[in-house]
Amino acid sequence: MLGILLVGFERFDFLQENLDLVRRLPSSDFSFYISIDGPKTNSGENSILRKDLSTLIKSSESLKSNNFVHSQNMGCDKHISWAINWVLQECESVIVIEDDVRMSSDALLAMMRKLQNRKEGDKPKVILGISTLFSPFDFLSWNFWRFTRYFSAWGYGLNREFWKLHQESTSNVVKGMDWNDFFSTSNYWSKLSKRKRELWKERFLRGNYDYAIQATMFRFNIYASAPALRMVDNVGHGLEAATHTRFQEPCFLRYRVSKKDFRFLNPSGIASHLNFLFNFLDSNSWAGEGLLTSRGRTIGVRTIFSRKIKWLD
C-alpha cells in the first residue's frame, strides 16, 4: 500500500491547499496521513491557530485521513523523519508533500505510479518532482523520467527498503568522523574535488534530514527518478515562518508549473544519452553543488574561512 503524507507547521492555509490536491485525485488506492508539528510558543495567536487547525482536521474527515497533531514542537527535520517512520510502519512506500510544495493532481498521480512500479522490484527507491528544466508552454505537457544522483525535499517519494537502509546508514554520523571511510563504497565521492567534498561535509553535519538522505544516496550509489521537466513549485521562499527556504526564490523556480498536467513518455533510451546534461544542470541549480550556483561557490569558502578563524583563536 502507498501512503500520501502531508506535513506542516501552523501554516494551515498552506496545508488546506494540499488537502484539496489529494481530494482531486481520481484514485483512492492509497492511505492518507497528516502530521502537524507542535507550536513553538504559547502565544496569544494560538487560539486562532487552534481554530484553523480544527477547520483543517474537520475538512480532512471525508478523506479518512490518519491525523497526528504534536503537542510539542519537534523542529522540521525531526518532525518529518518521525512522520515518515510513522507512515512506513503501515505502508510499503510514501509520497511526502511539505506544506509549501505545490503540484497538480496529474503530477501526483505520475509519482504514485512510478513509486509503485512493480517492474522495478523491491530495491531502495527514491522519486522526485523537481527538475531544472520546465515547459513555459501550456500545450507542451509531455514528460519523461530520468535519473539524478541528487535529492530534493520539494515533493518526493521513497520506499520502506530505502528508509531502512537510510536509518542504518546515518545512525553513526558524528562530528569528526572519517568521511572517506564512510563513503568508501561510493563511486561518486571518490571522484569529487576537494571543494565539493568540503561543501558536502559541512552540509551533512548540519543535521538536516534532506542532507542526511543525500548522504545515504551517495554512500550506496542510489539514483533517484526525476522528471525531465519540473512538476512542482515551492511557495515558501522568503517567508519568515520558513525553516529551510528563507532565502530568495532561485531563478529556475520562479516560473509556476503546479497547475500543469503531464503525460509521461517511454523515452526508449533517450534519457540515458542526456544524463551528462541533466547531471550538469542539477549540480548547478537545485543541488547547489556546481560553481554556477552561489551556494556551490560560497559554502566551501565559508567553511575554510571559519576554520581560519578558529585556528587564530
Phi, psi and omega in degrees: 000142178264139174249141171251125186241122172259130178235145180194180182205102172068340179274072189288336174293324176295314180297324180298322178297320179285334172296319177295326176300311179296324180296332181280352181296132179286341181259147176243020183275059179199161171258144187244133184227143173230127177235127184237124181290154182284166182290151179280325182222164175264065183275171179293343180284348186299326180295322177292318180296321178297324177294316178296321179295317179299320178296318180296312181298318179296322179293333183277350185299324182293341180265003180054046183282151171265114187250140174225115178251115183283140178277334179245151180279123180267337189091151188305309188292314179292323181296312183293320177298318177300315183294321178297316176304315181302312183290318185285354170290336182246335185244155178282333182208164183215142169252125185254126179235107176289161189297335181263010178264137179234140175204164177277160177297330178293319178294319179297319177298320179297320178292322178298315181295318181295318182292331182263010182296110183291334183294337182272003174073195184254022179290160177306131189225138176225135174232151182232162173251358186270153169197161178282320182280152175212161177259121177278358184254128180296330183279347181265091186250003181287145181211167173207156180275143175218180184251151174218147178273357185254161180241145173224141181273004184270073181087101184207167175221154176206162181252172184298324180298317179294315185296322178296314178299319181297315181295320177293323184290320188261004183294336183246020179283117181222159178296136179089002181288162179275100184291328178295325176289319179300321182259027184297335180263004184272122176291325185284317183300323181294340182262352185288146175288166179299321180300313182292324178296316179296322179299311183289323178301315180298320180290318183297330182276357180288335182091005178290135185294328181289324176291329177294320176297320178300320179298320179295319179296316177299314188297319185252017175055043180264128177257141175269152171273129180225153179285153175294322179247133183303138181244355185235154170242158170237118185258014184262359184293138176079005180269142180298325183284353182288150178262310185248001184233038179285344180284167181296147182296128179298151183303319187289350179257359189282340176274123185280132181236358192287355175257003181278146171259143183236147172240125186268133178263159167266106189288353177053046176091353181297320184302321182296329179283345181257007184302319181298316180297312182294321177299318179295314182294315180299315182299324185260016176226257189289337176284338176062038184250324185281165183287347179280352176251142183298327178296323179288331181276328192259331185295317179297320179295318180298320180295315179297318180297318179298320180293325178295320179298314181296324180293322180291327179292000000 
